[in-house]
Amino acid sequence: MSEELFREDAQMRECLARLLRVDEQGLLLDRTVFYPQGGGQAGDAGDLLLPDGAVLKIADTRKGLAAGEVLHLPLPGQEALLALLSPGQALTARLDWARRYAHMRFHTATHLLCALVPHPVDGCSITAQYARLDFHMNEPLDKEALTAGLARLIAEAHPVSQRWISDAELDANPGLVRSMSVQPPRGTGRVRLLEVAGVDLQPCGGTHVSNTAEIGSVVVTKIEKKSAMTRRVILGFAQAGEA
């Protein structure tokens, strides 16, 4: 298993780690700041720095087949460097911070969107270029009104925090779960809650900023009717290059 440092501190950009395994599936470390793709959020990219100064480029991060495994997927064409690796080696895992921070800003923005659109979510995608939520509803949505609502909640600078509750506590409060397509991860006996103070509270394992003011200028770029009971809302950064 990998110690998932990002669960408790999404602001951590790098960490020291040891290589547990390297094979065709990827590199498994004993601890990592890299978030693996899941819950609609894209996996992290970045570098693994070796003691001799060599740098292994990581293109993506995914969950392994075994519970708790976080696999770092190297960029193709680095076979010579991979051949030098062996279990037990010390490494430094360093994020592509610009990419991760864009994920954090967009992911937090989707929580604000959930507060503005009080309907179940049946699809989600969070990347460094855009975020998308699909809502289970048939009423029309107003792009300008949602953009204005997001701007208001961002400007109000609501603190963002997390805490853990037991599976039993979640079962006793089923209304906390907003997503129809992605259920909170179970099996460890506890579930992580993400709270935007006074705005939103729901289970979420992703990475977020610590205050809504960090999100910056976000706009609704498109609203689509995907089916009779699905409305898709796509978010983008207001200015090119902000991501």
N, C-alpha and C positions, 0 to 999 in steps of 0.2 A: 504493500500500500504506500501511497504518497501522502505526506503531510501537506494538506491544502492550505497554504498560508494566506491565499487570497480570500478565504472564507471569513477570516477575522480582520484582515487589513488589506483592503483593495488598493490602498495608496502605496503599498510596498512594490518597488520597481525591480528589485533584484534580491537574490539570496544565495548563500553558499549551500551546496548540496553534494551528495555522493551518488554516483551512477550505480543503480541496482542491476540493470539489464539493458542490453542493446541487441536488437534483432530486426527482422523485416517489419515488425509492427511499429517500431519506434524506440525511443529511449525512455526508460523508466527511472526516475530519480526518487530518492528517499523523501524529498520535500521540494516544493515548487511554488513560484508565484504565478505560473502560467495557468490560466483558466481554460479547461477543456470545453469544446463545443457542447452546448446543452441548454435546455430551457429556452431555445430560440436565439441565444446569444452565440455569436461566432467564437471560435477558439482563438487563443492568443498566438502571436508570432514574436520572434526576437532572436537572441543569441545564447549559446552555451559557450562560456569561456573556459578553456583548458589552462592548467597551471603554466604551460610553456608559452602562453600567449596566443595560441591558435584559437580561431573562432569558428564554431559550428553554427550555421544559420538554421533556425527553426522556422518552418513555413506555416505550421498549424499545430494545434493541440487537441487531442481527442481522448475520450474515456476508453480504458482498456476493457478486455472481456471480463476480467476479475473485478470484483467490487473494490473501489478505492484506488484503482490504477489510473494515473494520468500519464498519457503517452505523448512525448514530444516528437513530432514528425519532421525530419530534416529536409531541407531543400534538396532536390535531386542534384547529382553531380559532385557529391562530397564523399564518394566511396573511399578514397585514400585516407581521409581524415577519420572516417568511421572505423576503418580497419585498425587504427591505433588505440581505440577505446577498449577498456576492460572494466568489469565490475569492481567497485571499490574506489575508482578514481574520483578525486575531488573536482567539482565544477562550480562555476558561477552562472546561475540562470538570470538573464537580464532581458526584460520585456522590451518590445517595441512600444514605448510608452505612448506615443502619439496615437497609435491604433487602439491600444487598450483604453486610453482616456476618452476617445470618441465613443467606444462601446459603453463606458460608464455614463457618459452624458446622455446618450440616447436611451439607455436602459432606464435611467431615472426618469427621463421625459415620458416614457411609456407608462410609468406609474401615475404620473400626473394626468395623462390621457385617460387612464382607467377611471380616475376620479371625475373627469368631465363627461365620460360616456358610461353611465351605470348599467352596462349590459355584460353578460359573460363573454370571455375572450375564447375564440376557437382557432386561433392561429397567431404566430408571432415570429418575427425575424429581426435581429439586431446586428447590424454590421457597422463598419466605420464610415460608411457612406450614407446610410439611411436606416430608419427603423420602421417596422410595419406591424400593425395590430389588426386582426380580423375580429369584428364584433358580431355576436349572434343577435341580430336584430333586423327589423324591416323598415324602421323609420328613417327618413332622410337625415343627413348630417350636413352642417354648414361649415365649410372650410375656414372662412374668415372668423366665425365665432369661436371655433376650436383654437385657432391660432392666437386669438386675443385671450382666450382662457389660459392657454399655456404661458403666454407672456406674463399674465397676472400672477400665476402661481410661482413662476420662476423669480419674478421681481420681489415677491413676498419673502424670499429667502428662508424657506422652511427647512429646518434641520432634518437630516436623513440618518437613520440609525438602524441597527439590527439587534435581534435577540433570538434566543432559542426557546422553543416550547416542546413538550413531549408529544408523541403521536396521539396519546390519549386526549391531550388538551385540544389538538387539532380536530379530532373526531367529535369532540364536544362542541366545537365551533365551526361547522362545515361552511358557514357563510363567508369565512375568511378566504376560501378558495375561489378565485375569479376565473381561472383558466379551465376550459373544457378539454383542451388538446394536450396539455402538459400538466400532469399531476405532481404535487410535491414529492420529492424523493423520500422514501421510507426505508426502514430496515435497520437504521442505526439507533432508533428509539427517540430521536429528536428531529425537529423540523425548524428551519431558519425562517424567521419572519423579518420582512423589510417594512419599515415604517417611515413614511414621509409625514412628519408631525402635523396633525390636524387635517391631513389630506387623504392619505391612503395607507392601508395596512393589509398585507397579504403575504403568503409564503413565497419566497423567492431565493434561489441559490446563486443568482448572478452578481455582478460587480456594479457598484453605484458610486456616485459622488457623495460627499458628506453634507452638502447643502444645495438646495435647488438653484441658488444663484450661480453655481458653477456650471450649470447646463449651458448657459449662454443663450443666444438667439436661435430658437427652433421654430420652424413653420410647418404647417400642414401643406404638403406639396400636391397631394392628390387624394380624393375620396372615390372609391370604386364600389359599384354594386356587383359583388362576385356571384351572388345567388339570391334567391328570394328571401333568404334569412341570413345573409352575410354582407356586412359593409366593411370594406377595407380602408384603413386610414394609414397614409404614408407620411412620415416625418423626414425633414431634411434640415441641415444647418442653414441659417438665413443667408450667410455669406460664403461664397466659394473659398475654399482653403482653410476654413475654421476647423474642419475635422482633422 
